[in-house]
Amino acid sequence: MLLLVLLSLAAFAGVILLKGRKQPRAVGGIVSLAPNITEILFELGAGDQITGATDYCDYPAEAKAIPRVGSLGSPNIELLLAMQPRLVLAANFEHKNHPEILRGSGIEVIELRIETIDDVFAAVDRLGQITGAGGRATEMNRKLQACLDEAKSLYEGTPLERRPTVYIEIASKPIMTVGRRSFVHDIIELAGGVNVAGGLDALYPVVNPETVVQWNPQVMLVGSMTQQSSEDLGRRIGWGGIDALQNGRVINDLSPDLYLRPGPRLATGVLELARRLYRPGAQRSEN
């Protein structure tokens, strides 16, 4: 489980065996090697241009029908060369010689680092230009900004010292949270929360259970991948007295993709978290 979490967070790196691959689509399309890039392309109406995607490209549902070309950042290079796409879009490459091999075969390669909200906006603009969907990209970014503005309106004027302290658990064995170097830390702040682990100069630090007790967060956000219920958390030594558990403020029904995958749904994740922080009991949207 921890391995899967790290694969998703650390620039989408990993190796998956290729089994039962579908045959490539027509030559000349786009191959996406990152789930967030795939999502943006579909949001731009360019899903029909995608001829290959990774095993983790699972949203929207239509993305699951795209032929698989390998794992996150680790494609089957022979399959890619055989497909001869016009463009490969990637977050990173595990094998640093892969971009050169592809370019040497006349395939354009663009690496898009999307690690913050600002990066999402920039990627939407760039992918809009690449796919001929500039107008749609502008409208998409307008809607993303509207989500962020609505989130801010829920806590604007609330002094920092009165904003709820938030603990996010992204893995349980060992316990892993979010440090200030992660974009998820920014998500907490954009939603009007204060990250209890914000003092840790790390991306996704492993912490002791006792440290979380000392932090005594007012709200806990627990991803479904941890498979930890409020009851499970409360059974940990000393955790029963944590404010979030005492007051029933454990959020465990938000899709991790809304705040752990830096794509077009990230702004929705900010808004949904802000609603939970400032309107306890608010229902999650279906986006």
Summary of the structure (lengths in Angstrom):
residues: 287
radius of gyration: 20.0
end to end distance: 25.1
largest distance: 60.8
contacts: 960
relative contact order: 0.13
helix: 44%
strand: 13%
